[in-house]
Amino acid sequence: MASTPLYKFLKSNGTSFYAFPGAAEDISAAYQNSNYKMYFSKFVLLNFPKQNLTSGTMSNKIYFDFDNSFEKSVNATPATNFSDQIIESLRNYVGNQETVIRESRLNNTKYYYDTNALETPTEKIFFKWCKKLGLVDFEPAVPSDEYFSNLAEFERRNINDDQYFQEYLWREREILTWDTYSYYQSGEVGYTTKMEIEFIGTTNFKVGDKIKIYYVSNSTINTNSGYNTEMDGSDTFEGIQTDILAVIPASPTQGQRIIINVETTISQEYETTGKAELVYHRLVQYVGEVTGVSNVQEANRNYTEVYAHIPDHTGQTPDILFRTMVDVNYKPNVNFPILPSQFQPEILGAELFNSPIVSFPQNYPGSYFAQFDTPDFTYETSTGDTLRRSGKYFGVSGDINNPIVDSSSIDGINIDFNTSHYVKMNIFNRVLTNFDQFNALEVNNEPPSDFEFNAILWYYTVQKQDASGNQVTKTNLYGVSFLDSPSNNTTEEEIGIRFPVYKKLVSNGKHDGTSYAFSLNLNFNILNDNPQQTYNPEAINSLFSMNLFNQAMAKLSSTNDSFLNIIAEQGDLRDQVSNVRQLLYTQTDLNTINTKIKSLENLLRLYSTNQIVSNESIEVNNLSNNITLTNREPAYTRIDSIKTTDLYRTDGIVPLNVSVPTNKNLLIVINNNDEVQLDLPNNDKLTVVIDRDLDHKQSIEIFIKSNEFSTQNKKLDIYINSVIPNNPSVTSEVLLIGDIDLPVFFNSTSQLPNSASLWKDFNFDIDFTQTIQYTIGNILEVPLTGNTTIINNSIKPGDVLYLNNLYVGTASIYDFSGQYVVDSLGGLTSSYINLNADSNPDLVAYGASASPLYLHGTSSTLLSNTPYFSLNKGKKIKITRISSLSDSSLADKYYIDVEDIR
């Protein structure tokens, strides 16, 4: 089992480098596989702010609040200084989270992590860590100015559904200056004592932002009319800082308004010079290309140097785009570890007493208790819908007509290194091919900007040839270099709480530029430790042993002896044949031989034109002078496979005709692989048509099953072209079996396999001591018997259940049995499950008469049978022609047997 890397203390002087665990596997693969290449390609310069744990009088922004940003064991002893805290958190959150993901299991024998994926989750976890510590925040990038939004890879996956979004690209928050228009006491509910500010247009502010207000010249505003001192200083450039409590969109009569955390009683006052801007510290400053790799060989050591060069003429990267990426290992709606048996408060490896960090904790910064996202010691990704690109993970919800953008819980962030996405890198007649050229670009006739940095992210690229021979390329985060210790900061108020910064100046005609070169030295050491390997049933030493090798060699020797014997025998046979040939030519009557040869030729000619050979149904055996014909006909003369996605298009159903063989049985396998939410016109159902009547005693078997990712039940009708009774010359397409519910095995809400896929059966009974009712929103509320905690742990919104024997009515009886989707549950203390009845239009129409409509109560009931739940794992249908009369009715002509697949 892998262990979390044990990062040690920062160096007291100079650069400290920390590699993330995800790169180890790629390094190993590059040495073992000639089709797998790994090389360092990019580096990114960061500017970490100074640690700040209190707002103070200026309402300063909080950075690096390790104690309140993560969940951890109550036994954890936090580090006491910033240098130890950041390395502890880098190890206990970033490093441990990636190790936990790689070690998570789906069951006792199968790992969750797919090692065939080229991308690692390292970068996504690193920026998630930065976001939780308040170091980075995002807003949508500007289409056509910063990126090409019309590229095929960004397009909506379903243009017919407004809930499908195109991919949003993101940038770090931009600091813009906004003119304020008026200030007054807010009248919004919940904020009636707070100050409201109106702008002429629309800003890039959002709830939770910290803003700076300055240059306010109206004395009533900047003194708050003497009410309190919270606006004192807003008339200066330094201004005041405060938090945004609410943002009210612009209307036809008013500009955008914000409510700030300032108490006031003033009426509306207008302002002509006052300004507001976002308080934000940009983290990512520069994206550069790795310009060289050098292999150094000395007498006592060999290592590889990776160079990062920042030329004097380059400045801050003009645009840096970010993408919310999803892959097989890191995606929305997942918790790690998956199995509760793998939950532990320590970092992986520290649960063992012989771990170095447990035995010698003084050698490592902070505690060996890990930092998590949840109190139950797990890591979680934000919720979202991968197909629609919506939800907290993707930072956007609603629909394309009214999108709600909120980056507060955005997840899966990667820097976009694809130069074809950047508008400014693809200007006509000035196409830039790398980021070094981009960093030297004049934008709006302005030279590149100066900037500061204090850390470097190192990236590497992996290339692998896929099965089609194409090169697949991914860029992953390797590690981070902190360029000096915080204790060496030359700014007095930043000593010990911020990494010292390097000032990057650009040669622009006003001052000289500065150039920097950094190197990352890579070497491989032999450790003195003797690690104990875990059992791996797929390892070579488990599959083969010396005994097996000896046995193989013995058999090879025996085979060689047999081969030599065969050669010797073949020589003897050749000599004997030669002797026989001499006898034939000297002692046999040639006329007799010619007669026999002629007879043989006639017999061969007869066999060549009249042969009996084996086929699928008849086996021919030649025994002495007899020919035996054995019937070995298979159970089915043909097996047809049908996918449900082939039975419809966006404009309607596509009926499929099945041809019936003559007097032979047929098997039809219908596989529900439908993942597309689409309402078919006219409430049509998927249709299969049997093209003619079966022959007498002939059968067709139909197996209806589901693949593991199916989410849709469009239902199925089976028709047959049958002879009309009393008119045998005319056929008509008649319904044989209708309204068949298709099995669904994937929960589109949780993005996991549902209960129909996982469970053997459904053992929760309906509780008839409580009411069963149909309520507003087409919801059927059904109570279950049993422990409410187990019910809530077992049944999940989005699961699909089959409700049997739902017969309603006393005079007229209606059958509302069918397949329903679980909309929600009643709560932790409730045994009710709420079913979405939209899949049963008859029940919706019946329930429209009253709301709520009680189908069953404690003193009366409309039920005319005892309903119960089951799981739809598929159907086995056998159709047999039992009547030889062509003009008999359909019921007399066919016997139909329908069984549930268990």
N, C-alpha and C positions, 0 to 999 in steps of 0.2 A: 504494500500500500504506500502511495506517495505521501510525503509530509510537506507541510508548509515551509518555505525557505526561511531560515533563521537569520534575519538581517541584524547586523551588529551596529554599534554606535557610529555616528558621523565622525569622520576624521576631524581632528582639531584644526588642521590646516589643509587647504586644497580641496580637490574634487572628491566627492564620495559617490560611488555608483552602486545602484541596486537593480539587479536583473529580475524580471518577472518570470514565474514558473512556466508559462505557456511556451516559451521559446525552446525549452530543453528538448521537447519531442521533435521539433522541426530541425534542430541541429543534428539529432540522432538520425532522422530520416535522410538528411542530406548526405551523410556519410555512408548510408546503407543502400541507397537507391540511386542509380545513375539517371533515372528520369525525374528526379526530385532535386531542385536547385534552391539554394538559399543565399541571399546576398543582402548587404546593408544598402538601403536606397534613400532614406529620408531622415531628416532630423528636424525637431521643432523646438524653438526657444520659448520658454515660459518666464513670466514675471510673477512670482508668488508675492502676495502682499504681506504686510506684517501682521502678526497675530493680534487680534483684538477681541476681548471677551466681554466687554461692557460697553453700553451705548454712550455713557457719559453725558455731559451737558450739551454736546453738539449732536446727539443722536447718531453716533458713528455706527457704521456697518460692522456686523460681527463676522470675524474670520477665524477659522481653525478652532471652533468650539468642539473639541473632541469629546468632552464629557456628555454633551447634550445632543450630539449628532448621531450617535450609534447606541445600540443596545448591547449590554454585556453582563457578565455574571456579577453578582453582588460581591463575590470574592476577589474580583480584579482589583489590583493596586495600581492606580493610574500613575503615569510618569509625571515628574514634577517640573520639567522644563520643556520648552518648545522643541529643542533639538531631539530629545528622546521621544516626545509625544508624536511627532510627525513620522518618525521611523517605525515606532510601535504601531501606529495606525496603518501605515503603508504595508506592514507585514501582516497585522492581525485582521485587516479588512480586505485590501486589494489582493495580496498574495494568498491569504487563506480562502477568500471567496473563489478564486480561480481553481485552487486545489480541491476545494469541496465540490465544485461543479464536475471536475474531472473524475472524482472518486464516487460521485453519487450513483446509486444503483436503482434500477427499476424493480428488481427482485433480488433474491439471494444469489443468483447466478449471472445476471445480465447488467452491464453498466449502461448508464444513460448516455455518456459522452461518446460522440461519433468521431473517432480519430481520423476518419477519412476526410473530414472537413479541413480545408486549408486555413480558413480564418480562425483565430483564437478569440476568446472573449476578453482578452487583457485590456484593450483600449476602451471597450465599453465600460468595464468595471472601473478603470482609472478615472474617467470623466464622471461616472456616477459618484465616485468618492469625492472628487472636486466639487460636485454640485451639492452634496450633503454638507460639506464644510463651508459653503457659501463662496467658493472661489470662482465660480463660473455660472453664467446664466445665458439664456438664448432667446432670440426672437426670429421670426421668419425672415429669410433673406429676400431681397427684392428681385422678382422675376424680370428678365430682359435687361436688367442693369448689373446684377451680380451673377445670375446663372440662367441657363436656357431651360425654361420650364416646359418647352414643347418637345423635349426629347422623348423617345419611345419608352425608355426605362422609367420615366416619371409619370406616364399616363395612367389614368384611372383604369382599373381592371374590369369594370363593368360600367359602360357609359349609359346604361339604361336605368341605373339605380343611383339616386342622388346621394345616398349614404356612402358611396365609394369615392374616396378622395384621391387626387393625384398626390405624388410624393412631395411633401414640403421639405425644402432645404433650409438650413438654419445658419445664423451667424451669431457671434457674441453681441451682447447688448451694445448699442451705439449711443454715445453721449452727444445729444443734440440740444441746442439752445432754443427754448420755446418762449414766445412772448405771452405774458399773462394779460387777461382782459379785465377781469373784475374779481373782487373778494367779498365774501359775505357769510353770515351764519347759515349753515345748511338747514334745509327743511326736510331732508330725507329721513325716513323712519329709522331710528337707531343711531342717528348721527346729529341730532338736533342741537347739540352743544358744540359741534365741530365746525371748522372753517372749510368753506367750499370755494374753489377757484375755477373760473371759466376761462377757456382758451378760444381763440378765433377758429382754429382748425382742429385736427386730431393729432395727438401726441403718440409717442411710443411707450407711454407709461402703463403700468398694470398694477393691480392690487399687490401690496407687499413691497413695492419699490421704495427705496429711500431716495429722496430728491433734495436738491439744493435750491433755495429761493433767495434771490439777491437783486440788488439795484431797484428796490421798491421805493419810489419817491413819494408816494401818498403817505403823509404823516399819520393819517387815521389808521392806515393799514400797518405801517411799520412800527407803530407803537401799540397796536391792537386797541386803539382808543382808550388806552390806560387800563384795560381790563386785566391783563397779565403781561408778563415780560417774554412770552414765548416767541414773539415776532421781533424782539429787539435784535438789531444787527442785520435785519433783512435789507437795509438800505445800502449796505457795503458789498464789495465784491465777494468777501468771505461768506456773507449771507448766513442763513440758518439751514439746518438739515432736519428733515422730518419724514415720517412714514406716510404712504398712501393707504387709506383705509377702504376706499371705494372709487370706482371709475364709472362714470355715467356717459354712455355714448352720445355723440352729437345728434341733434334733432334739426328739423327744418328751421326752427326759431332760435336755437342755442348751439354754441360750439360744445366741444367735449368739456366735461367737468370732472374734477377730482375732489375728493374729501380727504383732508389731511389731519394728522393727529395734533391739532392745535385748538385749544379752547378759545372761543370768541363769542361776542355778542353784537358785533357790528352789522349794520345794514349794508346793502350793496354799495361798494366803493369801487370806482373805476381806476385803472392803473395804466400809465403810458410807457413806463420804462422798465417795469418789473419783469424779471425773467425766471425761468425754472429749467433745471436740467437734471438728468439722472446722475446719481452717485454710483459709479461703477468702476471697478479696477479691471482692466482688460488682462486676461490671463495669457492667452496664446498670442505671441507677438510676431513670430517669424516661422515660415516653412522653408526649409532649405534642402538642397540635394547633397547626398554624400558624394564627395568629389574624388575620393581615392581610397584604395585599400593597399596596405603595404605589409608584406610578410618579412618579419625581422628575425634573423638568425644570428645568435651570439654564442659564445663558447659555452655558457652555462644556462641559456634559456632561449626558447623560441616563442614568438607570439605574433599576433596579427594586429596591426594598427588600422583603425577606421577613422578617416579624417572628416571633420566638419569645418568648412571654411566659410566665413562671413566676410565678403569683400568690403572695401571702404566705400564703394559707390552704391551699395544696396542699403535699403532701409526696411521699415516695417512692411510686412506683406499687405498689399492694398485690400484684398478680400480673402478671407479664410472661411470656407464653407464647411458645414457639418451635416452629416446624414444620420437618420435614425435607422440603423441596420438590424436585420433579423437573420439569423442562421439556425441551423439544426440544433445547435448547443445553447444559444442564448436568444430567447424570444419572449413575447409577452406571456403573462399568466402562469409563471413557473416559480416554484419554491425549491430551494436547495438547502440541505439534502431532501430527497423525495421520501425516503423511508424514515419513519420516526426512530427506528433502531439506530440510525446513523447520527441522530442529534447529539451534540456534545458542546459544552461551553468553552473548551480549550481549542486552540488552533490544532489542525491535524498533525498528529505525531506527539503533541504535548500531553496526550492522555496516558502516555507510557512513562514510567518513572526513569527509564534510562535515556530519555530525550535530553540533549545537552541544555536546553533552555530550562528544563525542570531541575536537572542536577546542578547546573551552574548559572542560576538566573542573573548573577551579578555581571555576567559577560554580555548581556543583551539588554537593550533599552525596554523599559516598561514591563508589562505583565504578559504571561503566556495565555491569558484568557482572551478569546477572540472578540472582535467587534462585529455585530450583526445588524440586520435590518429590522428584525422582529424580536420580541421578548422570549420566544421559544427557541432561540439560537438557530435561526434560519436566515437565509438570504432570499429576497424575493424580487422579481422583475415587475415592472408596472403592468397594469392591465391594458388590454388593447385587442383590436381585431386586425390580424395580419392581412387578410384579404382586402378589407376596406381601408386600411392604413388609418384607423381612427382609434381613439381612446387615449388614456394618460400616457402610454408608451410613446405614441406618435405626436402628442402635443396638440391634437385637434379632435373635435367632436362635433355633433350636430349633423348638418348636411352641407352640400356645396353651395346652397342658396343662403344659409345662415351658419357659416362655420364659427365655432367657438375655439379660439386659439389660446392655449394655456400651457406654457413650457415648464410649469412648476414641478411636474412629475415626469418629464421627458426621460426616456431611457434608450439604451442601445446606441449612444452617440459615438460616431467615428469622424475623424477629419477626412474630408473629401480630397484625395490626391489626384483625381482624374482631371487633367487640364482641359479636356473637351467640354467640361461643365461650366467653366468660368467664361463669362462674356468678355471681360477685359483682356483675356489671354487669347481670344479668337477674333480680334478685329480684322476686317478685310485688309489684306496686304501687310498685316503686322501680327501674324500668328506666332505666339510664344509657345515653346515646347517644354519648358521646365520652369520651376519656381525661382531659380536664380535669376532668370531673365525678368520674371514678373516682379521680383523685389527691387529691380533697378528701373522700373517703368515710371515715367512721368504720368500722373493722373490729373486731368484738368490743368495742364501746364504747371503743376506743382511737383517739385522733386520729391523723392521718397522721404518719409518721416523718420526722425530720430526715435530711438526707443531704448528701454532698459530691459535686462533679463538677468535671471539668476539660476536657471535650471535648463536642462536639455532632455528632451525625449528622443530616444533612438528607435528608429523603425527599420525593419528588414522586410524583404519581399521573398515569397516562396513561389516557385513555379513547378507545375506538375503536368505531365501529359495525360489527358483523359483517354477513355477507351476509343474515342474517335480520332485520336492523334492530335487533338487541339491542345494548345498550351493554356492552362488555367493559372491565373496570377492573382495573388492576394497579398496585401501589405499589413503586417502585424506590428504591434508595439513590443519592443525588446526590453527596454529598461529606462531608468531615469538617472541623470547625473545632477547632483546638487553641487554648484561650483565652489562653494566655500561654506564654512561653519557660521551659523548666526552669531556666535560669540565674537567673530572677527568683523562685524559690521562697524563701519567708521562713523555712521550717524548715531549720535548718542541715544536718542529716544528709540532706536531700532535694535540696539545691542541685545542679542539673545532671543529676539522675537521675530527676526526677519533674516532671510538669506541675503548676504551682500549682493548688490547689483553691479552689473557691467553696463556702462553707458555706451550705446552704439550710435555714433555720429555718422552722418552722411556727408561726403564731400559735395558741397552745393554752391560754392562760390562765396559763402559767408564764413565757413570754417572748414578745416580739414576733416576728412573722414577717418574713422577708426576701423581697423580690420582685426578679426580674431580667427584663430585656428584652434580647434579642440580635437583631441584624439581619444578613441576608446580602444584600449588594449585588451585583446582576447587571447587567453591561453588556457590550456587544459592541464590540470594538476592531478596527480595520483594522491588520493586521500589516505591517511593512515587508518581511518576507521574501517572496520570490517562489517559492512551492513549485512543483515540476515535477509535473504530474499524470501518473498512470500510465494506460496504455491501457485503455479500457473499451469493449468492442464494443457495449454496450447504451446508451451515452451518445447524446444527441440529435445532437451534432456528428459522431458516427461514422455515424449513420443517414441524416442529411440534409446537403446542402451547397448552396451558392449555385447550382451548376450544375443540380442537380436542381430547385431552386426555379424557375430560369429556364425549364427544360424544361416544368415543370408550367404556368407562366403562358402559354407559347407554345401548349400544347395547349388551354388554356382559351380563348385567343383564337381558335384554329381552330374550336373547338366553337361559339363565339358566331357566327362567320361562317356556319357550316353551318346554324345555327338560323335566321338571318335569311334565308338562301336558301330554306329549307323554307317559311317564312312567305310569301315571294313566290310560290313555286310553288303553294302552297295557294290563294292568291288567284286565280291563273290557272286552276286546276282548277275553282274555284267558278264563274268566269265561263263556262267551257266547258260545264259541266253545265247551267247556266241556259239557254245557247243550245240544247243538245240537248233539254231539256225542252220548249222552245217548238216545236221541230220535231216532236216526238212528238205533241203535242196538235193540231197543225195539219195533218199530212200522213199519219199512220198510221191504218189502219182500227181503230177501237176494238173491233169484234167480234173481230178476230184477236188483239188484245192480251188480251182477256178470256178467249179460249180457251186461250191459252198460260199465262195466270195460273192457270186452273183445273187444267191439266195439272201445273203446278208444285206446286200445293197437294196434288194427289193423290200426287205423288211424295214430297213432304215427309211426308205422313201415313204413307206406306209406310215411309220411313226412320225415323220416330219410333217405330214398333212393331217393326221388324226391323233392329237396328243391329249392326254388327260393330265392336268397339272393341278396342284393345290392352290386354293385361294383362301380368302378370309373365312368362308363358311364351310368349305369342303377340304379335307386332308386326304391325299392319295398315298397309299402304302403299297409297296411291291413286296409280297412275301412269296418266294419261290416262283411258281407259275401263276399266282393269284394276284389280282389287284383289288385292294380293299379301299372303299370310299367311306370316310368317317365324317359325320356332321359335327362341325365345331363352330357353329354360327354364334356370334356374340349377342349379348342381350339387346344391344341397340345397333341398328344398321348405320345410324348417324347421330352425332352429338353436336348440336348447335349452341354456340355461346353468344349471348346478347348482353350488351351494356345498356343501362337505362339512359345514359347520355346520348346514345345513338337514336333514341326514340322521340326526340323533340329538338326544335330549334327555338330561337327567341320569338319567332312569329307563330309558333304552334307546334302540335304534335306531328310526328313522322311515323305513321303506322307501318309495322314490319310484317310482311307476309312470310309465313313458314310453309314451305312445300312439304307435302306428306308423301313419303315413299310408299311403294306398292306393297301392301301386306307385311310391312316390317315395322318393328317398334322404333320409336324415336325418343331421344332425350334432349330437352331444351333446358339450358342453364341460364337463368336471368340474374345478372350481377348488378346490384344497385351501387353505382359509383358516382352518384349525383351529389355535387357540392355547391350547385348554383341555386340561389334563392330566386325563383321566377314563378309568377302566377300565370298558368296557361290560360289562354282566352277561352271563354264560354265554359269555365270549370271543366275543361277536357281532362282526360286521364291518359296516361301512356297506353298504347294499344298494340297488341299482337294479334294477327289474324291467321288462323289455320286455313289453308287455301281450299280444302275440300273435306268432305266427310271421310272419316276413317273407314278402312275395310273391316268386315265382320271379324271380331276377336282381336283386332289390332289395338294397341295402346300407345299413348303419348304420355311420358312423364315430364313434369316441369318442376325444376328446383329453383326456388327464388331465394337468393342470398344477398349478402352485402359485403362490400370491402370495408377496410378499417377506417376510411376517411369519409364515408357517406354521411351527409347531414340533411338530405331532403327526402320527403315522401310525397311524390307526385301521384301515387296510386296507379293501379294497373287494371285494365280490362282485357279479357281474352275472348275474341270472337271466332266464329267458324262459319265458313261458307257451306251451308247445309241445304239439302233438298227440302223443298216445301211440301208438307203432307198433302196428299191428294193431287199433287201436280209434280210428278217426278222429273219433268223436263226442265224445271226452273229451280235455281238455287238462290239463296238469300243470305246475306251476312247477318248472323244473329249472335246475341251475347251469350256466351257459354258460362263464364265466371266473371263477375264484375266487382269493382270497388275493393280490389285487393290492396291492403296496406303493405308497403315495402319496408323491409327492416332497415333501420338507421343505427349505425355503430359509432358515430362521432358526435361529441357534445360541442357545438359551435360556440357556446358561451364560455366554457372552461378550457376549450381547445385541448381536450383530453378524450380518450375513449369513454363511451357512456356505459351505463349499467347493462344495457342489452348486449353489449360486446363483452363485458367483463364477467357478469354474474351468470350462474348456472340457472337460477330461477328467482322469482320474486315472492318472498315469504311474509310480506306485510299484509295483514288482512284489513278490510274496511271496518271501521268502528261504527256500528249502526246505533249506538247509544247517543251519537251526536248527529247534528244536522248535515245533510248534503244539499248544497244550494248552488244555483247558477246566478252569478252577480255581474255587475257592470264591468265592461271591458271584455266580455265574452270569456269569463273565468268560471271554471267549475271547481268548487271547493269541496274536497273530499277528505274526511278524517281517517287516520290509520290507527290501529291498535299497536301498543308496544312502547318501548322507551323512547321518549322524544329526542334525547341526545343521539341515540343510534339512528333514528329516522333522519335527523338533520345532518348527521355525518355521512349517511349512505346515499340519500337522494339529493341530486344537485339540479339547480335550474339549468334547463337545456336538455336534461335526460328525456328519453322517449319511453312511455309505458303504454301497454295495450289494456284497455278497460273492456272486460267481457260481460255479457248478460246485462247490459244497461238497457233494460226494457222499462219504458215509462208510460204510464197511463192505465186507467182502469176500464173505461169503455172502449176507447181507441188506443191501441198499444203501439208505441213507436220504439224502434231499435236504434239506440244511439251508441251502440258498441263501436269501438274503433281505437285508433292509435292517437295518443295525445302527447303534446310536449309539456313538460313541467315548466310553468312560468316562474313560480317562486314557491317558497315555503312559508308557513305561518310564523315561524320564529323558533328560537331555541327551546321555549317552553310549550310550543304548540305542536300537535300531531297532524295538523292540516297540511296538505299539499294542494297547490293551486295549479290547475291544468288549463292550458290555452285551448279554447274550443274552436278556434278559427278553422281547424282542419275538418270540422264537422258542420257544414252549412245547415243541415237539418236541425241540429241542436241549437244553433244560433237563431234560426227562424222560430223555433219552438220557444226559446227563452226570451224572445223579444216582447212577449205578452205581459211580462211582469219582471220587475227587478227590485229586490232579489226574488228568484223563483225557487221555492223549497221543493226539491225532489224527494227529500226524506226528512222527516222531523221526529221528535221524540214521542209525539202522540199520534201522528198520521203520516202517510207516505203515498207517493205516486208510483213507487217502484212496483213492478209486477214480476220481478225475479230478484235473485241475490247476485249483485255484481261482484266481480273480483278482478284483481290486476294480474297480468302476466307479462313476459318479455317476448317481443317479436324478434326471434332469431332467424326467421325465414319460413318458407312453406315448401312442402312436397305435395305436388298435385298429380294424381294419376287419372287420366281420361281413357276409358275403355269402351269400345263399341260392343254392345251386348245384343243388339237386334240386327238381324240380316235384312229386315224389311226397310226399303228405302223411303217409304212414305210414312213411317211411324213418327210420332212426336219426338222432340228433342229429349224429353225426360225419359221416354221409353227406349230411345235409341242408345243413350250413353249412361254409363255409371261413372260418377265423379267422386273420387276420394281425396279429401284435403287433410293433410297432417301438418302439425307444427314441428319445425326442426328444433330439437333440444340441444 
